[in-house]
Amino acid sequence: MSPWAFVFVIALILWALHVQRLNKKRITIGEELKELKLAQKNLKSTLISRGKRLDVLFSAVNEVVMRVDHLGRIITANTHARHVFHMENGPELPQSLLLFYRDPDWHRAFSLALKALPEASTLPDMHVDGRVLAPRLAPLGTEQVLLLCVDVSEKHRIEMQRKSLFANLMHDLKTPLTSILGYARSIEAFGDDVEIRNEAVKIIANESVRANEFLDALLTLEHVESFSPDVSAKADLQEVLNRVLLGFSSQMEAKSVAIEWSGQDEMTGAVQVKMAESDLHRILDNLIENALRYAPENSYVHIDGSFAEKTYQLEITDQGAGVSEKELPRLTERFYRGDKARAKSSDVGHGLGLAIVNELMEKYGGSLHIHNHDLYGLSVRINVPV
């Protein structure tokens, strides 16, 4: 064999071995690709399965929970989220969150928060149908995030109530104190004038009483919040009511307001109610005072009493102008004052009377109901346990 032939044979053998290695490598790569595709399929199936399990888990959470992609589209939402954002009758998910919550300022902050992940960002509160939601973002891998919205409506309401409390405190104390200071200076400057002095003393006394009543009401609310009622306490309702009415006799005489009592026959015997006498007196005092404030001159305050199951039902109705239906649910809110037109004067109270009554009734397991009377005025009914 010639040298060239030998070289050719060796080259051919080497080529064959190279091709054989390439074929083996191709087969190996093909098998690895198959394994990778299978792994990808399994991974995708696992992610879908985990996503479904997450959705099932979040469906039991009583907060708004949504899975959102990096473009801000809602992939899935739990039942509570669908209800709050009215998704039941909307288009099928995934859909842009902008479709269900259209606040451009919030969405700008949301987009910035998505871009900043995994760094934590603070999102503004969301206001939806009277609810206040505090949203938080949590990464789910690189393509999805969890949007959890905690309902902080009650916390927001308490915070607003706190701000309102301080605003009303400043107003309700500053007004009489300013008046007292002004008339005190009048006495200082014109004390020799009997007429000015007498008028100033009268105003100072009245404004002092007003400020004192306001502080008493605040102390009562503080007491109501902290005390636990005595379950064994008993009080004679008619005796306490008669005592309260006697205390308002001069005010009724001044306005020529009479008491019309249709339920008095039922109370010929003692009506023992399960309530401390002092708390019952406070409740009836507030109800009668409220009725007399809004009762016009030469009118009646109607009182009706009757037994109803395990309670005694006492209803007090004035002949005033009544209250608009939208205001009725708010009358038991602290510091809420109804329309001044109902009182036909600037004296609309401090907005704590019915709040005190309502909270005391709840403490004792009773109830308070307020409605406009068909013929005249406002009716306030209490159901006191007997």
TINU-682180 format. One record per residue (C-alpha): x, y, z; residue in one letter. Coordinates in steps of 0.02 Angstrom, whole numbers, padded with zeros to 5 digits, always signed. Layout:
BEGIN
XYZA ...
//
This chain:
BEGIN
+00000+00000+00000M +00067+00165-00050S +00096+00298+00082P -00044+00407+00009W -00168+00265+00017A -00121+00233+00198F -00146+00415+00242V -00315+00415+00154F -00372+00260+00251V -00317+00336+00416I -00409+00499+00372A -00565+00401+00324L -00561+00305+00489I -00538+00467+00587L -00683+00548+00492W -00793+00397+00528A -00751+00407+00713L -00786+00594+00712H -00954+00567+00628V -00994+00430+00753Q -00954+00549+00897R -01060+00685+00817L -01205+00563+00799N -01190+00511+00980K -01181+00693+01032K -01333+00734+00924R -01429+00591+01004I -01375+00649+01177T -01426+00829+01139I -01591+00767+01068G -01625+00669+01228E -01576+00819+01332E -01693+00929+01231L -01833+00804+01258K -01795+00805+01444E -01791+00996+01445L -01957+01005+01353K -02031+00880+01474L -01959+00978+01621A -02029+01139+01546Q -02198+01058+01526K -02192+00990+01703N -02134+01159+01768L -02274+01248+01677K -02398+01121+01743S -02326+01142+01918T -02339+01332+01906L -02519+01321+01846I -02558+01196+01983S -02476+01306+02115R -02565+01458+02046G -02731+01367+02060K -02690+01312+02236R -02646+01492+02280L -02811+01550+02204D -02906+01419+02305V -02813+01472+02462L -02846+01657+02432F -03029+01624+02395S -03050+01586+02579A -02966+01749+02631V -03088+01884+02682N -02982+02021+02605E -02957+02080+02426V -02822+01971+02344V -02770+01978+02160M -02630+01902+02057R -02565+02035+01938V -02435+02020+01800D -02291+02142+01768H -02401+02240+01646L -02532+02274+01780G -02660+02149+01716R -02765+02051+01840I -02736+01865+01809I -02848+01799+01947T -02947+01876+02090A -03026+01798+02242N -03213+01805+02277T -03199+01957+02390H -03100+02054+02259A -03227+02010+02123R -03366+02075+02234H -03279+02236+02289V -03222+02283+02112F -03382+02220+02028H -03295+02091+01918M -03440+01967+01917E -03525+02044+01766N -03367+02111+01683G -03255+02036+01549P -03157+01877+01581E -02987+01891+01662L -02847+01930+01629P -02891+02114+01613Q -02804+02276+01655S -02833+02334+01834L -02871+02504+01759L -03034+02431+01695L -03097+02403+01873F -03016+02547+01967Y -03001+02711+01873R -02894+02825+01979D -02752+02893+01871P -02649+02954+02020D -02659+02783+02103W -02611+02694+01942H -02458+02804+01920R -02400+02753+02094A -02444+02571+02054F -02337+02572+01895S -02189+02645+01989L -02209+02513+02125A -02210+02372+01995L -02049+02438+01918K -01967+02456+02088A -01996+02273+02139L -01927+02180+02232P -01899+02339+02332E -02049+02379+02440A -02154+02531+02392S -02297+02617+02479T -02458+02626+02380L -02596+02755+02414P -02759+02695+02490D -02896+02641+02370M -03072+02710+02394H -03206+02593+02326V -03393+02610+02361D -03367+02685+02533G -03229+02562+02577R -03049+02613+02611V -02922+02482+02558L -02736+02482+02602A -02645+02392+02458P -02480+02297+02474R -02374+02213+02340L -02278+02049+02357A -02174+01973+02214P -02225+01802+02145L -02072+01760+02041G -02017+01884+01908T -02177+01900+01806E -02315+01911+01936Q -02355+02001+02097V -02482+01976+02234L -02591+02128+02267L -02666+02116+02441L -02789+02252+02492C -02831+02258+02677V -02997+02340+02721D -02955+02483+02839V -03125+02568+02827S -03158+02554+03013E -02986+02621+03057K -03012+02763+02933H -03185+02799+03008R -03112+02804+03184I -02973+02920+03126E -03098+03036+03043M -03206+03028+03200Q -03053+03073+03305R -03018+03225+03195K -03201+03273+03204S -03197+03252+03393L -03053+03375+03413F -03132+03498+03290A -03297+03492+03384N -03210+03503+03552L -03121+03662+03498M -03281+03736+03427H -03399+03687+03569D -03282+03747+03704L -03212+03900+03616K -03385+03974+03580T -03447+03986+03761P -03274+04029+03829L -03257+04171+03703T -03428+04235+03755S -03385+04222+03940I -03221+04315+03912L -03308+04451+03812G -03442+04483+03942Y -03316+04475+04084A -03221+04617+03999R -03386+04711+03980S -03410+04700+04168I -03230+04757+04191E -03256+04908+04078A -03438+04952+04116F -03465+04876+04287G -03547+05035+04351D -03690+05015+04226D -03817+04902+04315V -03906+04851+04155E -03745+04800+04065I -03682+04713+04220R -03841+04611+04245N -03848+04562+04060E -03664+04510+04063A -03687+04406+04222V -03838+04318+04145K -03743+04278+03984I -03590+04217+04080I -03699+04103+04187A -03790+04032+04034N -03629+04002+03937E -03549+03922+04090S -03696+03803+04104V -03681+03762+03918R -03495+03724+03932A -03524+03621+04090N -03661+03518+04004E -03545+03483+03860F -03406+03423+03975L -03532+03317+04072D -03585+03235+03909A -03404+03197+03865L -03373+03122+04036L -03531+03018+04016T -03470+02948+03850L -03303+02907+03930E -03395+02817+04069H -03508+02721+03948V -03358+02659+03848E -03268+02588+03999S -03400+02524+04119F -03481+02352+04127S -03667+02355+04171P -03729+02272+04330D -03836+02126+04269V -03931+02123+04435S -03976+02309+04430A -04161+02358+04437K -04250+02524+04418A -04431+02584+04425D -04459+02661+04253L -04611+02766+04298Q -04531+02836+04454E -04374+02887+04360V -04475+02959+04215L -04583+03062+04333N -04425+03130+04416R -04351+03177+04246V -04511+03264+04190L -04516+03362+04354L -04341+03425+04316G -04400+03495+04149F -04562+03573+04217S -04498+03752+04207S -04437+03727+04029Q -04605+03651+03978M -04696+03795+04059E -04588+03923+03969A -04628+03847+03799K -04808+03798+03845S -04768+03617+03802V -04878+03485+03883A -04851+03298+03906I -04978+03185+03820E -04959+03012+03896W -05058+02872+03813S -04966+02728+03897G -04984+02786+04077Q -05124+02662+04117D -05006+02517+04086E -04884+02591+04210M -05004+02599+04358T -04900+02459+04431G -04712+02475+04447A -04619+02435+04286V -04455+02361+04344Q -04322+02367+04207V -04150+02285+04208K -04046+02442+04215M -03955+02547+04344A -04065+02692+04400E -03930+02821+04363S -03909+02758+04184D -04098+02750+04156L -04111+02929+04220H -03973+02983+04100R -04062+02900+03952I -04233+02975+03990L -04156+03145+04029D -04074+03150+03857N -04232+03093+03767L -04347+03218+03853I -04221+03359+03832E -04206+03318+03647N -04395+03314+03623A -04420+03480+03715L -04280+03565+03616R -04368+03531+03451Y -04548+03543+03510A -04629+03705+03451P -04716+03819+03574E -04894+03772+03624N -04871+03591+03572S -04863+03417+03649Y -04730+03289+03683V -04815+03121+03666H -04758+02975+03775I -04819+02799+03740D -04770+02645+03841G -04808+02460+03820S -04736+02288+03856F -04658+02199+03707A -04593+02022+03736E -04451+02035+03863K -04437+02224+03852T -04535+02379+03897Y -04556+02491+03746Q -04557+02677+03779L -04585+02797+03634E -04565+02986+03645I -04628+03094+03501T -04614+03281+03480D -04716+03392+03362Q -04566+03470+03278G -04521+03471+03093A -04449+03295+03089G -04285+03243+03008V -04244+03204+02828S -04233+03017+02793E -04049+03028+02744K -04008+03106+02914E -04099+02977+03020L -03960+02844+03022P -03833+02976+03076R -03927+03044+03228L -03839+02924+03347T -03665+02973+03284E -03561+03070+03408R -03564+03258+03376F -03686+03242+03232Y -03808+03386+03230R -03964+03382+03127G -04030+03522+03019D -04041+03685+03118K -04205+03720+03032A -04286+03585+03139R -04245+03681+03297A -04289+03850+03219K -04146+03921+03321S -03959+03911+03338S -03978+03791+03485D -03957+03619+03408V -03870+03538+03557G -03695+03466+03565H -03733+03312+03461G -03698+03188+03602L -03870+03156+03680G -03933+03019+03564L -03757+02946+03551A -03756+02924+03741I -03930+02845+03737V -03882+02726+03596N -03720+02668+03678E -03803+02644+03848L -03945+02543+03770M -03820+02431+03682E -03726+02403+03846K -03886+02340+03929Y -03942+02234+03782G -04083+02353+03737G -04112+02449+03576S -04146+02623+03508L -04253+02660+03355H -04282+02830+03275I -04412+02872+03142H -04518+03016+03081N -04695+03009+03146H -04831+02995+03013D -04923+03148+03077L -04791+03255+03160Y -04615+03265+03227G -04485+03137+03271L -04515+02976+03369S -04378+02898+03474V -04415+02724+03542R -04314+02627+03669I -04338+02443+03712N -04277+02418+03889V -04251+02239+03955P -04372+02192+04096V 
//
